[in-house]
Every structure is written in C-alpha cells, then in structure tokens.
Amino acid sequence: MAMAPGSRRCLLLLLLLLLSVLGAPALGDPGPLEDVVIDRYYIPKICLREAQMGDFIRYHYNGTFKDGKKFDSSYDRGATVAGVVGVGRLITGMDRGLQGMCVNERRHLIVPPHLGYGSIGVAGLIPPDATLYFDVVMLDIWNKNDKLQITTLSKPERCNRTVENSDFVRYHYNGTLLDGTPFDSSYSKGSTYDTYVGTGWLIKGMDQGLLGMCAGEKRSIVIPPFLAYGEKGYGDKIPGSAVLIFDVHIIDFHNPEDPVEIETMFRPEGCNVTTRDRDFVRYHYNCSLLDGTRLFSSHDYEKPQEVTLGANKVIEGLNSGLLDMCAGERRVLIVPPHLGHGESGARGVPGSAVLRFEVELISMEEGVPEGYLFIWHGDPPANLYEQMDLNKDGGIPAEEFSTFIKTQVAEGKGRLMPSSDPEKVIADMFRNQDRNQDGKITADELKLKSDEDQEKIHEEL
C-alpha cells in the first residue's frame, strides 16, 4: 500500500530525530547543532550503578582529532581524571557523554564544537571549531550521599557473639578498586591483619564494616572515599577519590577483658569430687583456631596429657578451664590470647590467636599445697627421725627414706605430690633433706617444711 508524500516526510523526520537522540554512528560526525555521539562499545555484564548528575567519577581517556592526532590523554599523565559529572565542570559534550556509564564501561564520544571548546578553541592545543573524539573508560562512581555498602557472603550457623568496638580482630582480606584492580591482600602476605576495632587504627569505613561480624563470617564491604583515603589516596596503588572494595573473612576476635568461655558438653551424674588447684589430672584435648584450623591433639600420642593444676605448666586459660571438673566430664573452652599464647603466639600458634579446646577429664588425684612434695593426713610422728632411721645407725640413707615414705602412703597416713613418677618425687624429697649432699640424712638435717616456713617468718621479723 502506497503512503502519502506528507506522511513519508513526517516518518522520515521522526526517524532522523530518533537517530539523533540515540547518537547513531551511521549519521557520521555531528553537525553544528547536533548532540554528542555516543558509541557504547563495551558494556559490562554486571552494572550495579550508572553515573548520574552530581556523582563523583574517576575515568581514563584519550582525546584525538578526526585525523587521529592526539591532543590530550590521562594515560600520558599517569593519573585518572576525577571530578563531578553533569554540573558544568567539564565541557558540555563530556558532561553528557559520561552520564549513564557503568564502572568498566568503555565509550567512544564524538563531541561537536559547540559542546566542546567552540569557535575559540584552546590556544596551542585545540583549534577553533574542532570536533573532538574521546575514548573513555569509567573506573569509579560515588556520591557524597553514599553510605557504606555491606554484603554478607557467608555466615556460620552458630554465632554466640559479634565484633564490637574495642575488640581485637584477626582477619584476612582482599582489597580492590571499584573496577577490580587489586591494591592489597593479607593472603599475599601469608598472615592475617590484626588490629583493634573502633579505636582509630583503621579507616572509618573498615571500622564500621567489621562491626557485627561473627567469627568465620565473610563480607564484601564497599567504602566510599570519604570513609577511606579521601581525595589524596594512599601510596601508589590507591588513587585519590577512590572507592574501595574489601572482601573480608573474620578469623577470630576477642576483647582484652574477656574471660575463658566454658561450655559443658557432658557432666557425669553423681559428680561430687571436682578438680582444684594443685590436683594432678590426666585429660585428652583437641586444640584448634576458631576457624577450625587444627593445631594440636593429645590423641596423637600414646597417653593423655598430665599436669599439676596451678603449677604454671599449661597456659592460664586451659588451667582455669580444667578446674571444677569431674572425671569423665567434657568441655569446650574458648581461650582469648591474653590467657593463651599472647601477641607473640607459640610454635604452631599465630600471634593473638583465640584458641578452642575440646577437653575430656580422664582422671584426677588430690594434690598437695604449693611448695610441698608430701603432706601428712594428721600430725606427723613425734619421734619422726627415730622412725625413719630403720636400722638405728644414726643416719638415714635414700633406701630407708624411700621405704618409710612409701609405708606412710600405703597406710594412709600421708600422700605424695601426685605425679606419674612417685620415685622421682621421693628422690627430690631426699635431696631436699640431705642438705650437705653426703648421701644420708642426719637428725640435724631433717626438718619439716612447716617448721622451715616458720623459721623464715622469724628471720623476716
């Protein structure tokens, strides 16, 4: 069906107007009154945000004339261009051509003279009435009204506590610019980043972004520059006015005021006798970091761990976690570093690490007070030396001493400091009494520790 001449002219004008608005390359260079021509030759698959009027942006560009001669380039200067788009700080063609761009998008822009430098140009650089050609890549977009953007990537099912201000946190991170350019990573250093939260050691955005996280949680934190390194940037890897993205994994955290956390997993019925300081205990344990990294286990050895509680033989947190336990009881202990291996750590234990112990008490033996190797259950014999001198020769050799002490223990009259080697305890007792180390104890040498302590008090007075 034929179309009337007037209708064809109206349709043609409509198509030309539409193509002009879209900036179609088929039209060639813009005429004197045409808009900027935009060729979006690369658009990223994911575009979370487009540049809008009033946004702060960072971008790179090459500027040429129609014949390809370059008149300017941000690459040649070694620095991106940063500024506000759509508010007249750029030439009008660039202002219009940058709006609607995504991060990592690339555009060809053809800017007619009246949207560039007009009939005046720029002396020595851009002649009058020059059409300008720009190749632009968008690197960064943010707005002064932006807030911290937090995305939870993964979170453990169980979370008894979250990060608060003044906590000490150990975490891994990857840091990138908004266009994906990496600038730093704790993984590449082979160690966690360890610091206090909310005390000024971190940029404000990270201080805020770590709050509320669980041990083991992973987050993506997008930080606008005014909560990061601002207009000046940092070093040679973080440019001025850069938005930063941190992918963070919390390994553990604690507060310097934290006690040992104790969770009883099983406690036998009829538990009347529990562990106290100076008791000798045997226990099994598994030790790991809070992220599940296995460190040590008593099950790797032939027998359980043995220790006298309160004798400074294990870290303070484990010692306190083993108190008030019944034989057969199982517990989980969370030990903060100030009650563990501290800021320096130990062989196989990172500095400032929170430790998780699974402990099972196998057995316990009642201990003796600190400084004692043997105590009487009642009053010691009045004629102690005479009873020890079994052959009545006026001297007590090691064999007689050992026989006497073993008899007292067997008859329930006293007890040795519990140990896996009672012979060594008796030998230590003998050495303490054989003061001139001649292999026998005389009547003058034999003294009870209680009497020695009383003599020291008088000496001090």
C-alpha positions as CSV (number, residue, x, y, z in Angstrom):
1,M,0.0,0.0,0.0
2,A,1.5,3.4,-1.0
3,M,2.0,6.1,1.6
4,A,1.1,9.8,1.0
5,P,4.1,12.1,0.4
6,G,3.3,14.1,3.6
7,S,3.2,11.0,5.7
8,R,6.5,9.8,4.3
9,R,8.1,13.1,5.2
10,C,6.8,13.0,8.7
11,L,8.1,9.5,9.2
12,L,11.5,10.4,7.9
13,L,11.8,13.4,10.1
14,L,10.7,11.2,13.1
15,L,13.4,8.7,12.3
16,L,16.1,11.3,11.9
17,L,15.1,12.9,15.2
18,L,15.2,9.5,17.0
19,L,18.6,8.6,15.5
20,S,20.0,12.0,16.5
21,V,18.9,11.4,20.1
22,L,20.4,7.9,20.2
23,G,23.6,9.3,18.7
24,A,23.7,6.6,16.0
25,P,27.2,6.2,14.4
26,A,25.5,5.9,11.0
27,L,25.0,9.6,11.0
28,G,28.7,10.2,10.9
29,D,30.2,13.3,12.6
30,P,27.7,15.5,14.4
31,G,26.6,18.7,12.7
32,P,26.9,22.1,14.3
33,L,23.7,21.8,16.3
34,E,23.7,18.1,17.0
35,D,24.3,16.4,20.3
36,V,27.3,14.3,21.3
37,V,27.5,11.0,19.5
38,I,27.9,8.1,21.9
39,D,29.2,4.6,21.0
40,R,28.9,2.2,23.9
41,Y,31.3,-0.3,22.5
42,Y,31.9,-2.3,25.7
43,I,29.2,-2.7,28.4
44,P,30.0,-4.9,31.4
45,K,27.6,-7.7,32.1
46,I,27.1,-6.5,35.7
47,C,26.3,-2.9,36.2
48,L,25.3,-2.1,39.8
49,R,25.2,1.7,39.2
50,E,25.3,4.3,36.4
51,A,26.9,7.7,36.6
52,Q,24.3,10.4,37.2
53,M,24.4,14.1,37.5
54,G,26.2,15.1,40.7
55,D,28.2,11.9,41.0
56,F,31.9,12.0,41.6
57,I,33.7,9.9,39.0
58,R,37.1,8.7,38.0
59,Y,37.9,7.8,34.5
60,H,40.7,7.5,31.9
61,Y,40.5,8.9,28.4
62,N,42.4,9.5,25.2
63,G,41.4,12.7,23.2
64,T,42.1,13.0,19.5
65,F,41.0,14.9,16.4
66,K,39.3,13.4,13.4
67,D,42.6,12.6,11.8
68,G,43.7,10.6,14.9
69,K,46.2,13.1,16.2
70,K,46.2,13.1,20.0
71,F,45.7,16.3,21.8
72,D,45.4,15.0,25.4
73,S,45.5,11.8,27.4
74,S,45.1,10.9,31.1
75,Y,47.2,7.8,30.5
76,D,50.1,10.0,29.4
77,R,49.9,11.9,32.7
78,G,49.8,8.7,34.7
79,A,46.7,9.7,36.6
80,T,43.0,9.3,36.3
81,V,40.6,12.2,36.0
82,A,38.4,12.8,39.0
83,G,35.5,15.2,39.3
84,V,31.8,15.8,39.5
85,V,29.8,15.0,36.4
86,G,26.8,17.0,35.0
87,V,27.4,20.2,36.9
88,G,29.3,22.2,34.3
89,R,32.9,21.5,35.5
90,L,33.6,19.6,32.2
91,I,32.9,20.6,28.6
92,T,29.3,20.0,27.9
93,G,29.9,17.1,25.5
94,M,31.9,15.2,28.1
95,D,29.4,16.0,30.8
96,R,26.6,14.5,28.6
97,G,28.8,11.6,27.3
98,L,29.8,10.3,30.7
99,Q,26.3,10.1,32.2
100,G,24.8,6.7,32.3
101,M,28.1,4.9,32.2
102,C,28.8,1.8,34.3
103,V,32.1,1.1,36.0
104,N,34.4,-0.6,33.4
105,E,32.2,0.6,30.6
106,R,34.0,1.9,27.5
107,R,32.6,4.6,25.1
108,H,33.6,6.4,22.0
109,L,32.4,10.0,22.2
110,I,32.2,12.5,19.3
111,V,31.8,16.0,20.7
112,P,30.8,18.7,18.2
113,P,32.5,22.2,18.6
114,H,29.5,23.9,20.3
115,L,29.6,21.2,23.0
116,G,33.4,21.4,23.2
117,Y,35.6,24.5,23.0
118,G,33.5,26.2,20.4
119,S,34.8,28.8,17.9
120,I,37.6,29.9,20.3
121,G,39.3,26.6,21.0
122,V,42.3,26.4,23.3
123,A,45.4,28.3,22.3
124,G,48.2,26.0,21.1
125,L,46.2,22.9,21.8
126,I,42.7,22.8,20.2
127,P,41.9,24.9,17.1
128,P,38.6,26.7,16.8
129,D,35.5,24.8,15.7
130,A,37.2,21.4,16.3
131,T,35.3,18.2,16.6
132,L,36.7,16.2,19.5
133,Y,37.0,12.4,19.7
134,F,37.3,10.7,23.1
135,D,37.9,7.1,24.1
136,V,36.7,6.8,27.7
137,V,36.7,4.0,30.3
138,M,34.8,4.6,33.6
139,L,36.7,3.4,36.7
140,D,34.8,4.8,39.7
141,I,31.5,6.3,40.7
142,W,30.3,7.6,44.1
143,N,28.2,10.3,45.6
144,K,28.7,12.3,48.8
145,N,25.3,10.9,50.0
146,D,26.6,7.3,49.7
147,K,26.8,5.1,52.7
148,L,28.8,2.0,53.5
149,Q,27.6,-1.0,51.4
150,I,27.8,-4.3,53.2
151,T,27.0,-7.6,51.6
152,T,27.2,-10.8,53.7
153,L,28.8,-13.5,51.6
154,S,28.6,-16.3,54.2
155,K,27.9,-16.6,57.9
156,P,28.3,-19.5,60.3
157,E,25.1,-21.1,61.6
158,R,26.2,-20.6,65.2
159,C,27.3,-17.1,66.3
160,N,27.5,-16.5,70.1
161,R,29.0,-13.1,69.8
162,T,29.8,-10.4,67.2
163,V,32.5,-7.8,66.8
164,E,32.1,-4.7,68.9
165,N,34.1,-1.5,69.3
166,S,37.4,-2.1,71.3
167,D,37.6,-5.7,70.2
168,F,40.8,-7.1,68.8
169,V,40.2,-8.7,65.4
170,R,42.2,-11.1,63.2
171,Y,41.0,-11.2,59.7
172,H,42.0,-11.9,56.1
173,Y,41.1,-9.5,53.2
174,N,41.4,-8.8,49.5
175,G,41.3,-5.1,48.6
176,T,40.3,-3.9,45.1
177,L,39.3,-0.7,43.4
178,L,35.8,-0.5,42.0
179,D,37.0,-1.6,38.6
180,G,38.5,-4.7,40.1
181,T,42.1,-3.6,40.2
182,P,43.7,-5.2,43.3
183,F,45.7,-2.9,45.6
184,D,46.4,-5.1,48.7
185,S,45.8,-8.6,50.2
186,S,46.6,-10.2,53.5
187,Y,46.6,-13.6,51.8
188,S,49.6,-12.5,49.7
189,K,51.5,-11.6,52.9
190,G,50.7,-15.1,54.4
191,S,49.3,-13.7,57.7
192,T,46.1,-12.1,59.0
193,Y,45.7,-8.4,59.6
194,D,45.4,-8.0,63.4
195,T,44.1,-4.8,65.0
196,Y,41.7,-3.1,67.4
197,V,38.3,-2.0,66.0
198,G,36.8,1.4,66.7
199,T,40.0,2.9,68.1
200,G,41.3,4.8,65.1
201,W,43.7,2.2,63.8
202,L,41.6,1.5,60.7
203,I,40.0,3.7,58.0
204,K,36.5,4.7,59.1
205,G,34.7,2.5,56.6
206,M,36.5,-0.6,57.8
207,D,36.0,0.3,61.4
208,Q,32.3,0.4,60.7
209,G,32.2,-2.5,58.3
210,L,33.7,-5.0,60.7
211,L,31.1,-4.4,63.5
212,G,28.5,-7.1,64.0
213,M,30.6,-9.8,62.3
214,C,30.8,-13.3,63.6
215,A,34.0,-15.4,63.8
216,G,34.1,-17.2,60.4
217,E,31.8,-14.7,58.6
218,K,32.7,-13.3,55.2
219,R,31.6,-9.9,53.9
220,S,32.1,-7.6,51.0
221,I,32.4,-4.0,52.2
222,V,32.2,-1.1,49.6
223,I,33.7,2.0,51.1
224,P,33.3,5.5,49.6
225,P,36.5,7.6,49.6
226,F,35.3,10.0,52.3
227,L,35.3,6.9,54.6
228,A,38.6,5.6,53.2
229,Y,41.6,7.6,51.9
230,G,39.8,10.7,50.6
231,E,41.0,12.9,47.8
232,K,44.7,12.2,48.4
233,G,44.5,8.4,48.2
234,Y,47.3,6.3,49.6
235,G,50.7,5.4,48.2
236,D,50.9,4.5,44.5
237,K,48.1,1.9,44.5
238,I,45.1,3.8,45.8
239,P,44.4,6.9,43.8
240,G,42.6,10.0,45.2
241,S,38.8,9.8,45.5
242,A,38.8,6.0,45.0
243,V,36.0,3.7,46.2
244,L,37.4,0.6,47.9
245,I,36.1,-2.9,48.0
246,F,37.2,-5.3,50.8
247,D,36.3,-8.9,50.8
248,V,36.8,-9.8,54.5
249,H,37.0,-13.1,56.4
250,I,37.0,-12.9,60.2
251,I,39.3,-15.5,61.7
252,D,38.7,-14.6,65.3
253,F,38.3,-11.7,67.7
254,H,38.4,-11.1,71.4
255,N,38.4,-8.3,74.0
256,P,41.2,-7.8,76.5
257,E,38.6,-8.1,79.2
258,D,37.3,-11.5,78.0
259,P,37.5,-14.4,80.4
260,V,37.7,-18.1,79.4
261,E,34.4,-19.2,77.9
262,I,33.4,-22.7,79.3
263,E,30.7,-24.8,77.8
264,T,30.0,-28.1,79.4
265,M,29.1,-30.8,76.8
266,F,28.8,-33.7,79.3
267,R,28.9,-34.0,83.1
268,P,28.5,-37.4,84.8
269,E,25.7,-37.9,87.2
270,G,26.6,-38.0,90.9
271,C,29.6,-35.8,90.4
272,N,30.7,-34.9,94.0
273,V,34.5,-34.6,93.6
274,T,35.9,-31.9,91.3
275,T,39.4,-30.7,90.4
276,R,41.1,-28.0,92.4
277,D,44.4,-26.2,92.1
278,R,47.4,-28.5,92.8
279,D,45.4,-31.6,91.8
280,F,47.2,-33.9,89.3
281,V,45.0,-34.5,86.3
282,R,45.0,-36.6,83.1
283,Y,43.0,-35.3,80.2
284,H,42.6,-35.6,76.5
285,Y,42.2,-32.5,74.3
286,N,41.8,-31.2,70.8
287,C,43.1,-27.7,70.1
288,S,42.1,-25.6,67.1
289,L,41.7,-22.0,65.9
290,L,38.2,-20.5,65.8
291,D,38.0,-21.0,62.0
292,G,38.5,-24.8,62.6
293,T,42.2,-25.0,61.8
294,R,43.5,-27.9,63.7
295,L,46.6,-27.2,65.9
296,F,47.3,-30.0,68.4
297,S,45.7,-33.1,69.9
298,S,46.6,-35.4,72.8
299,H,45.1,-38.2,70.7
300,D,48.2,-38.1,68.5
301,Y,50.2,-39.5,71.4
302,E,50.1,-42.8,73.3
303,K,48.6,-41.5,76.5
304,P,46.6,-38.5,77.8
305,Q,48.2,-35.2,78.8
306,E,49.3,-35.0,82.5
307,V,49.7,-31.8,84.6
308,T,49.5,-30.5,88.1
309,L,47.0,-27.7,88.1
310,G,48.2,-24.3,89.3
311,A,51.8,-25.2,88.7
312,N,52.3,-22.9,85.6
313,K,52.7,-25.9,83.3
314,V,49.9,-25.0,80.9
315,I,48.5,-21.7,79.6
316,E,46.4,-19.9,82.1
317,G,43.2,-20.2,80.2
318,L,43.5,-24.0,79.9
319,N,44.4,-24.3,83.6
320,S,41.3,-22.4,84.7
321,G,39.1,-24.3,82.2
322,L,40.2,-27.6,83.8
323,L,39.1,-26.5,87.3
324,D,35.9,-27.8,88.9
325,M,35.7,-30.8,86.5
326,C,34.6,-34.3,87.3
327,A,36.3,-37.4,85.9
328,G,34.6,-38.2,82.6
329,E,33.4,-34.6,82.1
330,R,33.8,-33.0,78.6
331,R,34.0,-29.3,78.0
332,V,34.7,-26.8,75.2
333,L,36.9,-23.9,76.2
334,I,37.4,-20.6,74.3
335,V,40.7,-19.1,75.4
336,P,41.5,-15.5,74.5
337,P,45.1,-14.8,73.6
338,H,45.9,-12.9,76.9
339,L,45.1,-16.1,78.7
340,G,46.8,-18.2,75.9
341,H,49.9,-17.6,74.0
342,G,49.6,-13.8,73.8
343,E,50.6,-11.5,71.0
344,S,53.7,-13.5,70.1
345,G,52.0,-16.8,69.8
346,A,54.0,-20.1,70.0
347,R,55.3,-22.7,67.7
348,G,52.3,-23.6,65.5
349,V,50.1,-20.9,67.1
350,P,49.7,-17.5,65.4
351,G,50.1,-14.3,67.5
352,S,46.9,-13.0,69.2
353,A,45.0,-16.2,68.3
354,V,41.9,-17.2,70.1
355,L,42.1,-21.0,70.9
356,R,39.3,-23.5,71.1
357,F,39.9,-26.6,73.3
358,E,37.8,-29.7,73.5
359,V,38.8,-31.3,76.7
360,E,37.8,-34.6,78.5
361,L,39.0,-35.2,82.0
362,I,40.2,-38.9,82.3
363,S,41.3,-39.0,86.0
364,M,42.5,-36.8,88.9
365,E,44.5,-37.2,92.0
366,E,44.2,-34.9,95.0
367,G,47.2,-32.6,95.2
368,V,49.3,-31.0,97.9
369,P,49.8,-27.3,98.7
370,E,52.3,-25.4,96.6
371,G,55.9,-26.0,97.7
372,Y,55.1,-29.4,99.3
373,L,56.1,-32.8,98.0
374,F,54.4,-34.7,100.8
375,I,51.8,-33.9,103.4
376,W,50.6,-35.8,106.5
377,H,46.9,-36.5,106.8
378,G,47.2,-35.9,110.6
379,D,50.0,-34.8,112.9
380,P,53.5,-36.2,111.9
381,P,55.0,-38.7,114.4
382,A,56.6,-37.0,117.5
383,N,59.7,-39.1,117.0
384,L,59.9,-38.8,113.3
385,Y,63.7,-39.2,112.9
386,E,63.8,-42.3,115.0
387,Q,61.1,-43.9,113.0
388,M,62.8,-43.1,109.7
389,D,66.1,-44.5,111.0
390,L,65.1,-48.1,110.4
391,N,68.4,-49.7,111.3
392,K,69.0,-47.2,114.1
393,D,72.5,-46.4,113.0
394,G,72.1,-42.6,113.3
395,G,71.8,-41.9,109.6
396,I,69.0,-42.3,107.0
397,P,70.2,-43.3,103.5
398,A,68.0,-42.9,100.5
399,E,66.7,-46.5,100.7
400,E,65.5,-46.1,104.3
401,F,63.9,-42.8,103.5
402,S,62.1,-44.2,100.5
403,T,60.8,-47.2,102.4
404,F,59.5,-45.1,105.2
405,I,57.6,-42.6,102.9
406,K,56.1,-45.5,100.9
407,T,54.9,-47.1,104.1
408,Q,53.2,-43.9,105.2
409,V,51.4,-43.5,101.9
410,A,50.3,-47.2,101.9
411,E,48.9,-46.9,105.4
412,G,47.0,-43.7,104.5
413,K,49.0,-41.5,106.9
414,G,50.1,-39.1,104.2
415,R,50.3,-38.5,100.5
416,L,52.9,-37.6,97.9
417,M,52.5,-34.8,95.5
418,P,50.7,-36.6,92.7
419,S,53.0,-37.4,89.7
420,S,53.4,-40.0,87.0
421,D,56.7,-40.8,88.7
422,P,56.4,-41.1,92.5
423,E,60.0,-42.4,92.7
424,K,61.2,-39.1,91.4
425,V,59.1,-37.2,94.0
426,I,60.6,-39.2,96.8
427,A,64.1,-38.7,95.4
428,D,63.5,-34.9,95.3
429,M,62.3,-35.1,99.0
430,F,65.5,-36.9,100.0
431,R,67.8,-34.4,98.2
432,N,66.0,-31.5,100.0
433,Q,66.7,-33.1,103.4
434,D,70.2,-34.2,102.6
435,R,71.5,-30.7,103.0
436,N,75.2,-31.5,102.8
437,Q,74.6,-33.9,100.0
438,D,76.6,-36.7,101.6
439,G,74.0,-39.4,100.8
440,K,72.4,-39.6,104.2
441,I,70.1,-37.5,106.4
442,T,71.2,-36.7,110.0
443,A,68.9,-35.6,112.8
444,D,70.1,-32.0,112.4
445,E,69.3,-32.0,108.7
446,L,65.7,-33.4,108.9
447,K,63.2,-30.6,109.1
448,L,59.5,-30.4,108.2
449,K,58.6,-27.7,105.6
450,S,56.1,-26.2,108.1
451,D,59.0,-25.7,110.6
452,E,61.2,-24.2,107.9
453,D,58.5,-21.8,106.9
454,Q,58.1,-20.7,110.5
455,E,61.8,-20.1,110.8
456,K,61.7,-17.9,107.7
457,I,58.9,-15.8,109.2
458,H,61.0,-15.2,112.3
459,E,64.0,-14.3,110.2
460,E,61.9,-11.7,108.4
461,L,60.6,-10.3,111.6
